[in-house]
Amino acid sequence: MIRHAILHIPDTPYAYPSGKDSLNLRLRTAKGDRAEVKVRYKDRYDWTGRFQEKAMEHFAEDSLFEWFECKVSLPRNRYRYYFEITDNKGTKLWLDERGLKDTEDNMEAAAFQYAYIGESDVYKESDWLQRSVAYQIFPDRFENGDKGNDPDDTKSWGMKPTTKSMFGGDLRGIINRLDHIKKLGADLIYMTPIFSSSSNHKYNTMDYYSVDKSFGSMEDVRELIEKCHNLGMRIIFDAVFNHSGSDFFAFRDILENQTDSKYTDWYHLEGFPVRTDKVNYYTFADSIPSMPKFNISNPEVREYLLGVGKYWVKEMGIDGWRLDVCDEVDHSFWKDFRKAVKSVKEDAVIIGEIMHEASSFLKGDELDSIMNYPFKGASVDFFAKRAIDAERFSGILASSRAMYMDQINRQMWNLLGSHDTQRFLTEAGEDKGRLRLAAAFQFMYIGVPYIYYGDEIGMSGGKDPLCRGCMVWDEDRQDMDLLMFFRRLIAIRKENPELVKGDLKMEVAKDGLVAFSRRSKDERILAVFNNSDKKKNLRKGIPSRAIDLYTGDTMELNGSVVVLPMGFLVLKVLED
């Protein structure tokens, strides 16, 4: 047994409440050990009773490790526990707080302890978020609904975008096209920032309390939110609290009054005079003059930004926030931000733009989810480029799942592309078959499927700014078959709760073939994806009888199923 691979920490994600009466436990072992793991547990104050025992189930694996997990429950939610690990050769080890032992003697003395589950310790997952299908809009490029608010030098719709070009997209255009999103089946709209700003992307905010005049008015904001809610949709706004625009009132005052400004401690200044033509202050990224970084440790800055967070939720009724570069803002602020936002709307959600693994932000007291860029990167490498094999693809996703609580995994925004990346179709060399296969996987996998506007009708585009092209509304230029494909995927997800709440068990990841089961109570769906140019035969996890949810056909299976090249199956099990 490879001892140094064995890991348990009595903290998230290896130990956390899965409910007020339930503790979720995980343990990691080496992959080659093919271990069996049991947990023994009892009340931490029970000095004479025997430990109860529960087998832990295989949860995930990558090229190096396997993870096991189970849920245990005790009447007063006070736990003392340790693990028994048996490898494929019959070797047994026991793990407690002091480490690995070759004997099971005196395990009570140094058993792990989870002292108590208080109600406030239980992460309140978002049921509505888990059931959602997200749709991202870049407002300037979605639809020009009111030419009266077009900025100067507005470009003709559909021209090649540049980093500076404006196309006149606005809130009225989004309102006018809500029917497209509704028919598609998406029910969570996320817009990049709409606040007053000098750029087309609006990430250099001038005024956090007003909508940019090129997008419309505050009345347009209210109408958009109200119509979304009437259509059964939620809407999330985007904000940057890491930095402001250089024309934000506090920074503008610094430029005007220099050392006499009362806002000098709102930013990280590196000398006077402060100048935008020779940047001598901390900015977003690498000395971008229009994006000075806030000093979040300043109480005045914190209170101002917390007020912004509450205002748009309370006064306008938005359903949550997507937070730009939130990994460059300290954890204490996001803890306060969560409390502030949830105090005015308990079921509002907080999503972080973090382009890497983010376990420290997802322990239940800061963010509810992130934009799952690790999922995006793995999907591009596997489906679009075929740069990694099925085993590597599955392993990347498995190690990511093992970093988070189950509730968080069900809420991750699983994107294939965004306004900051090349579109998936471009990554795939314009091969729509690869987009279809990746999208099918995305909608059957655990987490929230996320569509970047235009992907559903076959838009392509390279790196920023080309990924931010104008939405194509001419149906003669839309791929209507692809649009119907996305509608069908969304319908399958909406009609089958296993795809929302079900556990995920990987069945096969080999030779271009990936198959997993989604199980909830007595219901199971087997999803199979053949990312190769040859027919594949799957024999593992095969039910005896199933319905193909995509075609509607009932299938009698005899221990195997054939998957066509670049094909997939979504089988609702009738008889296992």
C-alpha positions as CSV (number, residue, x, y, z in Angstrom):
1,M,0.0,0.0,0.0
2,I,1.3,3.4,-0.9
3,R,1.1,5.1,2.4
4,H,2.0,8.6,1.5
5,A,-1.0,8.9,-0.9
6,I,-3.5,8.4,2.0
7,L,-5.1,11.6,3.1
8,H,-7.9,12.8,5.3
9,I,-8.3,16.3,6.8
10,P,-11.2,17.0,9.2
11,D,-12.3,20.0,7.2
12,T,-13.9,20.8,3.9
13,P,-13.9,19.0,1.5
14,Y,-12.8,15.9,3.4
15,A,-15.2,16.5,6.3
16,Y,-18.2,18.8,6.1
17,P,-21.9,18.8,7.0
18,S,-24.2,17.6,4.2
19,G,-27.2,18.5,6.4
20,K,-27.8,19.5,10.0
21,D,-28.0,15.8,10.8
22,S,-25.4,14.4,8.5
23,L,-21.6,14.5,8.1
24,N,-19.9,13.8,4.8
25,L,-16.5,12.2,5.0
26,R,-13.9,11.6,2.3
27,L,-10.6,9.8,2.2
28,R,-7.9,9.6,-0.5
29,T,-5.7,6.6,-1.4
30,A,-3.3,5.7,-4.2
31,K,-5.0,4.6,-7.4
32,G,-3.1,1.3,-7.8
33,D,-3.9,0.1,-4.3
34,R,-7.6,-0.6,-5.4
35,A,-8.4,0.0,-1.7
36,E,-11.5,-0.8,0.3
37,V,-12.2,1.8,2.9
38,K,-14.4,1.8,6.0
39,V,-15.1,4.5,8.6
40,R,-15.8,3.7,12.2
41,Y,-17.6,6.4,14.2
42,K,-19.5,7.2,17.3
43,D,-20.5,10.1,19.6
44,R,-17.3,11.9,20.8
45,Y,-18.5,11.6,24.4
46,D,-19.4,7.9,24.2
47,W,-16.5,6.3,26.1
48,T,-17.9,2.8,26.5
49,G,-20.0,2.1,23.4
50,R,-18.7,0.4,20.2
51,F,-17.9,2.3,17.1
52,Q,-20.4,2.0,14.3
53,E,-19.0,1.0,10.9
54,K,-19.8,2.1,7.4
55,A,-18.3,1.2,4.0
56,M,-17.1,4.2,2.0
57,E,-18.0,4.3,-1.7
58,H,-15.6,5.0,-4.6
59,F,-16.2,8.7,-5.4
60,A,-13.6,9.7,-8.1
61,E,-10.2,8.9,-9.4
62,D,-7.4,10.4,-11.5
63,S,-4.1,9.0,-12.7
64,L,-2.6,9.1,-9.2
65,F,-5.4,8.9,-6.6
66,E,-8.8,7.5,-5.7
67,W,-11.3,9.2,-3.4
68,F,-13.9,7.5,-1.3
69,E,-16.8,9.1,0.6
70,C,-19.9,8.4,2.7
71,K,-22.3,10.1,4.9
72,V,-22.7,9.3,8.6
73,S,-25.3,10.5,11.1
74,L,-25.5,10.5,14.9
75,P,-28.3,11.9,17.1
76,R,-26.4,14.8,18.6
77,N,-24.1,15.5,15.6
78,R,-20.9,15.1,17.6
79,Y,-18.4,12.8,15.9
80,R,-15.3,10.7,16.7
81,Y,-14.1,8.6,13.8
82,Y,-11.2,6.7,12.2
83,F,-10.6,4.8,9.0
84,E,-9.7,1.2,8.1
85,I,-8.0,0.8,4.7
86,T,-7.5,-2.5,3.0
87,D,-5.5,-2.8,-0.2
88,N,-5.8,-5.4,-3.0
89,K,-3.3,-7.7,-1.3
90,G,-5.2,-7.7,2.0
91,T,-2.9,-5.4,3.9
92,K,-4.8,-3.3,6.5
93,L,-3.9,0.1,7.9
94,W,-5.8,2.4,10.2
95,L,-5.8,6.1,10.1
96,D,-6.5,8.6,12.9
97,E,-5.2,12.1,13.8
98,R,-1.7,10.8,14.6
99,G,-1.4,9.1,11.2
100,L,-1.3,5.6,9.9
101,K,-1.1,2.6,12.2
102,D,-0.5,-1.1,11.6
103,T,-2.8,-2.1,14.4
104,E,-6.3,-1.0,15.6
105,D,-5.3,-0.6,19.2
106,N,-6.6,2.3,21.3
107,M,-8.2,4.2,18.4
108,E,-10.4,6.3,20.6
109,A,-7.5,8.3,22.0
110,A,-6.5,10.0,18.8
111,A,-9.5,9.5,16.5
112,F,-10.5,12.3,14.3
113,Q,-13.2,14.6,15.7
114,Y,-15.9,16.7,14.2
115,A,-17.0,18.3,17.4
116,Y,-20.5,19.5,16.4
117,I,-22.7,20.4,13.5
118,G,-24.5,23.7,14.2
119,E,-27.3,24.8,11.8
120,S,-25.3,27.8,10.7
121,D,-22.4,25.5,9.8
122,V,-24.5,23.8,7.1
123,Y,-24.0,25.2,3.7
124,K,-27.4,26.2,2.2
125,E,-27.2,25.1,-1.4
126,S,-29.2,26.9,-4.1
127,D,-31.8,24.6,-5.5
128,W,-32.8,27.1,-8.2
129,L,-29.2,27.6,-9.3
130,Q,-28.7,23.8,-9.6
131,R,-31.8,23.5,-11.8
132,S,-30.7,26.4,-14.0
133,V,-29.3,26.6,-17.5
134,A,-27.1,29.8,-17.7
135,Y,-27.0,32.1,-20.8
136,Q,-24.3,34.7,-21.0
137,I,-24.8,38.0,-22.8
138,F,-22.3,40.7,-23.8
139,P,-24.8,43.6,-24.0
140,D,-23.1,45.7,-26.6
141,R,-23.1,42.7,-29.0
142,F,-26.5,41.0,-28.4
143,E,-29.1,43.3,-30.0
144,N,-29.5,47.0,-30.7
145,G,-33.0,47.7,-29.6
146,D,-32.8,51.5,-29.3
147,K,-30.7,53.4,-31.8
148,G,-31.5,56.6,-29.9
149,N,-28.9,55.7,-27.3
150,D,-26.2,54.6,-29.7
151,P,-22.8,56.0,-28.7
152,D,-20.8,58.1,-31.2
153,D,-19.1,56.2,-33.9
154,T,-21.4,53.1,-33.5
155,K,-20.3,50.5,-36.0
156,S,-22.6,48.7,-38.4
157,W,-23.9,45.5,-36.8
158,G,-21.9,42.5,-37.7
159,M,-18.6,44.3,-38.6
160,K,-15.4,42.8,-37.3
161,P,-15.0,43.9,-33.7
162,T,-12.0,45.6,-32.3
163,T,-11.0,46.3,-28.6
164,K,-12.6,49.8,-29.0
165,S,-15.6,49.3,-31.2
166,M,-19.2,49.9,-30.1
167,F,-22.1,48.3,-31.8
168,G,-25.1,49.7,-30.0
169,G,-26.4,46.7,-28.2
170,D,-28.5,47.6,-25.2
171,L,-31.0,46.6,-22.6
172,R,-34.0,47.2,-25.0
173,G,-32.4,44.7,-27.4
174,I,-32.1,42.1,-24.6
175,I,-35.8,42.7,-23.7
176,N,-36.8,42.3,-27.3
177,R,-35.0,39.0,-27.6
178,L,-36.0,37.3,-24.4
179,D,-38.3,35.1,-26.5
180,H,-35.2,33.5,-28.1
181,I,-33.7,32.7,-24.7
182,K,-37.1,31.4,-23.4
183,K,-37.6,29.1,-26.4
184,L,-34.0,27.9,-26.1
185,G,-34.9,26.8,-22.6
186,A,-32.2,28.8,-20.7
187,D,-33.5,30.4,-17.5
188,L,-30.6,32.2,-15.9
189,I,-29.3,35.3,-17.8
190,Y,-25.8,36.6,-16.9
191,M,-24.8,39.9,-18.4
192,T,-21.4,41.4,-18.4
193,P,-21.4,44.8,-16.6
194,I,-23.9,47.4,-17.6
195,F,-22.8,50.2,-15.2
196,S,-21.5,53.6,-16.5
197,S,-18.1,53.1,-18.1
198,S,-16.0,54.4,-21.0
199,S,-15.3,51.0,-22.6
200,N,-17.4,48.6,-24.6
201,H,-16.9,45.8,-21.9
202,K,-17.6,48.1,-18.9
203,Y,-15.1,46.5,-16.6
204,N,-13.6,49.9,-15.8
205,T,-16.6,51.2,-13.8
206,M,-17.2,54.9,-13.5
207,D,-20.4,54.8,-11.5
208,Y,-21.7,51.6,-9.7
209,Y,-25.1,53.2,-9.1
210,S,-26.1,54.0,-12.7
211,V,-26.6,52.1,-15.9
212,D,-24.5,53.2,-18.9
213,K,-26.5,55.6,-21.1
214,S,-25.6,53.6,-24.2
215,F,-27.4,50.7,-22.7
216,G,-30.5,52.5,-21.6
217,S,-32.1,53.8,-18.4
218,M,-32.8,52.6,-14.9
219,E,-36.4,52.1,-16.1
220,D,-35.1,49.7,-18.8
221,V,-33.2,47.8,-16.0
222,R,-36.4,47.4,-14.0
223,E,-38.4,46.3,-17.1
224,L,-35.8,43.8,-18.0
225,I,-35.7,42.3,-14.5
226,E,-39.5,42.2,-14.2
227,K,-39.9,40.6,-17.6
228,C,-37.3,38.0,-16.9
229,H,-39.0,37.1,-13.6
230,N,-42.4,37.0,-15.3
231,L,-41.0,34.5,-17.8
232,G,-39.6,32.3,-15.0
233,M,-36.0,33.5,-15.6
234,R,-33.4,34.7,-13.1
235,I,-30.9,37.4,-13.9
236,I,-27.4,38.0,-12.5
237,F,-25.4,41.2,-12.8
238,D,-21.6,41.4,-13.2
239,A,-19.5,43.7,-11.1
240,V,-15.8,44.4,-10.5
241,F,-14.9,45.2,-6.9
242,N,-11.2,44.6,-7.4
243,H,-10.7,47.8,-9.3
244,S,-12.7,50.8,-10.6
245,G,-12.3,52.9,-13.6
246,S,-9.8,55.8,-13.6
247,D,-12.8,58.1,-14.0
248,F,-14.5,56.8,-10.8
249,F,-15.3,59.7,-8.5
250,A,-12.6,58.7,-5.9
251,F,-9.8,58.3,-8.3
252,R,-10.8,61.3,-10.3
253,D,-10.6,63.3,-7.1
254,I,-7.1,62.0,-6.5
255,L,-6.0,63.1,-10.0
256,E,-7.5,66.5,-9.4
257,N,-6.3,67.1,-5.8
258,Q,-3.4,64.7,-5.4
259,T,-2.1,64.7,-1.8
260,D,-5.0,66.9,-0.7
261,S,-7.6,64.3,-1.8
262,K,-9.5,62.5,1.0
263,Y,-9.5,59.4,-1.2
264,T,-5.8,58.7,-1.3
265,D,-6.2,55.6,0.9
266,W,-8.9,54.2,-1.4
267,Y,-6.2,52.9,-3.8
268,H,-2.6,51.6,-3.7
269,L,-0.7,54.7,-4.7
270,E,3.1,54.5,-5.3
271,G,3.9,58.2,-5.2
272,F,2.8,61.6,-6.3
273,P,1.8,63.2,-8.5
274,V,-0.5,60.3,-9.5
275,R,-0.6,60.1,-13.3
276,T,-2.4,57.9,-15.8
277,D,0.2,58.5,-18.5
278,K,2.9,57.2,-16.3
279,V,1.2,54.6,-14.1
280,N,2.4,54.9,-10.5
281,Y,-0.4,53.0,-8.8
282,Y,-1.4,49.4,-8.5
283,T,-3.8,48.4,-11.3
284,F,-5.7,45.3,-12.6
285,A,-3.3,43.1,-14.5
286,D,-0.1,44.8,-15.8
287,S,-0.3,48.6,-15.4
288,I,-3.6,49.2,-17.1
289,P,-4.1,52.9,-16.4
290,S,-7.9,52.8,-16.7
291,M,-8.3,50.2,-13.9
292,P,-6.8,51.3,-10.6
293,K,-7.0,48.6,-7.9
294,F,-9.1,49.3,-4.8
295,N,-7.6,49.2,-1.3
296,I,-10.1,46.7,0.1
297,S,-8.6,47.0,3.6
298,N,-9.9,50.5,3.8
299,P,-13.2,50.4,5.8
300,E,-14.7,53.2,3.6
301,V,-14.1,51.3,0.4
302,R,-15.5,48.1,1.9
303,E,-18.7,49.9,3.1
304,Y,-19.1,51.6,-0.3
305,L,-18.8,48.3,-2.2
306,L,-21.0,46.3,0.2
307,G,-23.6,49.0,-0.3
308,V,-23.4,48.5,-4.1
309,G,-23.9,44.7,-3.6
310,K,-27.0,45.2,-1.5
311,Y,-28.5,48.0,-3.6
312,W,-29.0,46.2,-6.9
313,V,-30.4,43.1,-5.1
314,K,-32.8,45.1,-2.9
315,E,-33.8,47.9,-5.1
316,M,-33.7,46.3,-8.5
317,G,-34.4,42.7,-7.6
318,I,-31.5,41.0,-9.3
319,D,-30.9,37.4,-8.3
320,G,-27.2,37.5,-7.6
321,W,-23.8,38.6,-8.6
322,R,-21.0,37.4,-10.9
323,L,-17.8,38.9,-9.5
324,D,-14.9,39.7,-11.8
325,V,-11.3,38.8,-10.7
326,C,-12.7,38.0,-7.2
327,D,-9.6,35.9,-6.4
328,E,-7.6,39.1,-6.1
329,V,-9.9,40.4,-3.3
330,D,-9.4,39.2,0.2
331,H,-11.5,36.4,1.8
332,S,-12.7,38.6,4.7
333,F,-14.4,41.0,2.2
334,W,-16.2,38.2,0.4
335,K,-17.4,36.8,3.8
336,D,-18.9,40.2,4.5
337,F,-20.2,40.6,1.0
338,R,-22.1,37.3,1.3
339,K,-23.7,38.3,4.6
340,A,-24.6,41.7,3.1
341,V,-26.2,40.3,0.0
342,K,-28.0,37.4,1.7
343,S,-29.4,39.8,4.3
344,V,-31.6,41.4,1.7
345,K,-32.3,38.3,-0.5
346,E,-31.5,35.0,1.1
347,D,-31.6,33.0,-2.1
348,A,-29.4,35.4,-4.1
349,V,-26.3,33.7,-5.4
350,I,-22.7,34.8,-5.6
351,I,-20.6,33.5,-8.5
352,G,-16.8,34.1,-8.8
353,E,-14.8,34.6,-12.0
354,I,-11.9,32.4,-11.0
355,M,-10.1,30.8,-13.8
356,H,-8.4,28.1,-11.7
357,E,-9.3,25.7,-8.9
358,A,-10.9,27.7,-6.0
359,S,-11.5,25.6,-3.0
360,S,-10.5,28.3,-0.5
361,F,-13.4,30.5,-1.9
362,L,-16.0,27.6,-1.9
363,K,-16.2,26.4,1.7
364,G,-19.7,27.8,2.0
365,D,-19.1,31.2,3.6
366,E,-18.1,33.2,0.5
367,L,-19.0,32.1,-3.0
368,D,-21.8,29.8,-4.1
369,S,-20.0,28.8,-7.3
370,I,-17.4,29.8,-9.9
371,M,-17.2,29.9,-13.6
372,N,-15.7,26.5,-14.0
373,Y,-12.8,27.2,-16.3
374,P,-11.0,24.0,-15.4
375,F,-14.0,22.2,-16.9
376,K,-13.8,24.5,-20.0
377,G,-10.1,23.8,-20.5
378,A,-10.4,20.1,-20.2
379,S,-13.4,20.0,-22.6
380,V,-11.5,22.1,-25.2
381,D,-8.5,19.8,-24.9
382,F,-10.5,16.6,-25.1
383,F,-13.4,17.4,-27.5
384,A,-12.3,20.4,-29.5
385,K,-8.6,19.6,-30.0
386,R,-8.3,15.9,-29.0
387,A,-5.1,16.9,-27.3
388,I,-5.7,14.7,-24.3
389,D,-7.1,11.2,-24.0
390,A,-10.2,10.0,-22.2
391,E,-8.3,8.9,-19.1
392,R,-6.7,12.3,-18.7
393,F,-9.9,14.2,-19.3
394,S,-11.8,12.1,-16.8
395,G,-8.9,12.5,-14.3
396,I,-8.9,16.3,-14.5
397,L,-12.7,16.4,-13.8
398,A,-12.4,13.9,-11.0
399,S,-9.7,15.7,-9.1
400,S,-11.7,18.9,-9.5
401,R,-14.9,17.3,-8.1
402,A,-12.8,16.0,-5.1
403,M,-11.9,19.6,-4.2
404,Y,-15.4,20.7,-3.5
405,M,-18.5,19.8,-1.4
406,D,-21.1,17.8,-3.3
407,Q,-23.5,20.8,-3.1
408,I,-20.9,23.0,-4.8
409,N,-20.2,20.6,-7.6
410,R,-23.9,20.7,-8.5
411,Q,-23.7,24.5,-8.8
412,M,-20.5,25.0,-10.8
413,W,-21.0,27.0,-14.0
414,N,-19.7,24.6,-16.6
415,L,-18.8,26.7,-19.6
416,L,-17.3,25.8,-23.0
417,G,-16.4,29.4,-23.8
418,S,-16.9,33.0,-22.7
419,H,-16.2,36.6,-23.6
420,D,-12.6,36.1,-22.4
421,T,-11.8,33.0,-24.5
422,Q,-11.9,31.8,-28.1
423,R,-15.3,30.4,-28.9
424,F,-15.5,26.6,-28.7
425,L,-16.3,26.2,-32.4
426,T,-13.1,28.1,-33.3
427,E,-11.1,25.9,-30.9
428,A,-12.6,22.9,-32.7
429,G,-11.6,24.1,-36.1
430,E,-15.2,24.8,-37.1
431,D,-16.1,21.2,-36.5
432,K,-19.7,21.4,-35.3
433,G,-19.7,17.6,-34.5
434,R,-17.2,18.3,-31.8
435,L,-19.3,21.2,-30.4
436,R,-22.4,18.9,-30.3
437,L,-20.5,16.2,-28.5
438,A,-19.0,18.6,-26.0
439,A,-22.4,20.3,-25.4
440,A,-24.1,16.9,-24.9
441,F,-21.4,16.0,-22.2
442,Q,-21.9,19.5,-20.6
443,F,-25.6,19.0,-20.2
444,M,-25.4,15.5,-18.8
445,Y,-22.5,16.2,-16.4
446,I,-22.8,17.4,-12.8
447,G,-23.2,21.2,-12.5
448,V,-24.9,24.1,-14.3
449,P,-24.7,24.1,-18.1
450,Y,-23.6,27.5,-19.4
451,I,-24.1,28.8,-23.0
452,Y,-22.2,31.8,-24.4
453,Y,-24.6,33.8,-26.6
454,G,-24.5,32.6,-30.2
455,D,-22.9,29.3,-29.6
456,E,-26.3,27.8,-30.0
457,I,-26.6,29.0,-33.6
458,G,-23.0,28.2,-34.6
459,M,-21.1,31.4,-34.0
460,S,-17.3,31.3,-34.1
461,G,-14.6,33.7,-33.1
462,G,-11.0,33.9,-32.0
463,K,-9.4,35.5,-29.1
464,D,-10.7,38.8,-27.6
465,P,-12.1,40.9,-29.3
466,L,-13.1,38.4,-32.0
467,C,-15.0,36.2,-29.5
468,R,-17.2,39.2,-28.8
469,G,-18.8,39.4,-32.2
470,C,-22.4,40.6,-32.8
471,M,-25.1,38.1,-32.4
472,V,-26.5,36.8,-35.7
473,W,-30.2,37.2,-35.9
474,D,-30.7,36.5,-39.6
475,E,-32.2,33.0,-39.5
476,D,-30.7,32.3,-43.0
477,R,-27.3,32.6,-41.3
478,Q,-28.1,30.7,-38.2
479,D,-27.5,26.9,-37.9
480,M,-31.1,26.0,-37.1
481,D,-30.3,22.3,-36.7
482,L,-27.7,23.2,-34.0
483,L,-30.3,25.5,-32.3
484,M,-32.8,22.6,-32.2
485,F,-30.0,20.4,-30.8
486,F,-29.4,22.8,-27.9
487,R,-33.1,23.0,-27.2
488,R,-33.3,19.3,-27.0
489,L,-30.4,19.0,-24.6
490,I,-31.9,21.6,-22.4
491,A,-35.3,19.8,-22.4
492,I,-33.6,16.5,-21.5
493,R,-31.9,18.2,-18.5
494,K,-35.1,19.9,-17.4
495,E,-37.2,16.8,-17.6
496,N,-34.8,14.5,-15.7
497,P,-34.0,15.5,-12.1
498,E,-31.2,12.9,-12.0
499,L,-29.2,15.3,-14.2
500,V,-29.6,18.0,-11.5
501,K,-29.5,16.2,-8.2
502,G,-28.0,12.8,-9.1
503,D,-24.6,11.6,-8.0
504,L,-22.0,11.0,-10.7
505,K,-20.2,7.7,-11.1
506,M,-17.7,7.3,-13.9
507,E,-18.1,4.0,-15.6
508,V,-15.5,4.1,-18.4
509,A,-12.8,6.5,-19.6
510,K,-10.7,4.9,-22.2
511,D,-9.8,5.0,-26.0
512,G,-12.0,8.1,-26.6
513,L,-15.0,6.6,-24.8
514,V,-16.3,8.3,-21.7
515,A,-19.4,6.9,-19.9
516,F,-20.9,7.9,-16.5
517,S,-24.0,7.3,-14.5
518,R,-26.2,9.9,-12.9
519,R,-28.2,8.3,-10.1
520,S,-30.8,9.8,-7.8
521,K,-32.7,7.5,-5.4
522,D,-33.9,4.6,-7.7
523,E,-33.5,6.5,-11.0
524,R,-30.4,6.2,-13.1
525,I,-29.2,7.7,-16.4
526,L,-26.3,6.3,-18.3
527,A,-24.5,8.8,-20.5
528,V,-22.0,7.6,-23.1
529,F,-19.8,9.7,-25.4
530,N,-17.6,8.5,-28.2
531,N,-14.9,11.1,-29.0
532,S,-13.3,9.1,-31.7
533,D,-13.7,8.2,-35.4
534,K,-14.5,4.6,-34.8
535,K,-17.5,2.7,-33.4
536,K,-17.2,1.8,-29.8
537,N,-18.8,-1.0,-27.8
538,L,-19.5,-0.3,-24.1
539,R,-20.1,-3.3,-21.8
540,K,-19.8,-1.7,-18.3
541,G,-22.8,-0.3,-16.5
542,I,-25.2,-1.5,-19.2
543,P,-28.9,-1.8,-18.2
544,S,-31.1,-4.6,-19.7
545,R,-33.7,-2.1,-20.9
546,A,-33.6,1.7,-21.4
547,I,-35.0,4.7,-23.2
548,D,-32.7,6.8,-25.3
549,L,-33.7,10.2,-24.1
550,Y,-32.4,12.0,-27.2
551,T,-34.3,9.9,-29.8
552,G,-37.1,8.6,-27.6
553,D,-36.4,5.0,-28.6
554,T,-36.8,2.1,-26.2
555,M,-33.8,-0.2,-26.3
556,E,-33.5,-3.9,-25.2
557,L,-29.8,-4.4,-24.3
558,N,-27.9,-7.6,-23.9
559,G,-24.9,-6.5,-21.9
560,S,-23.4,-4.1,-24.4
561,V,-24.2,-1.1,-26.5
562,V,-22.7,0.3,-29.7
563,V,-21.9,4.0,-29.9
564,L,-21.3,5.5,-33.3
565,P,-18.2,7.7,-34.1
566,M,-18.6,11.1,-32.6
567,G,-21.9,9.9,-31.2
568,F,-23.5,9.8,-27.7
569,L,-26.3,8.0,-25.9
570,V,-28.4,9.2,-23.0
571,L,-30.1,6.1,-21.6
572,K,-32.8,6.3,-19.0
573,V,-32.7,3.0,-17.2
574,L,-36.0,1.1,-17.2
575,E,-34.5,-2.3,-15.9
576,D,-31.0,-2.6,-14.6
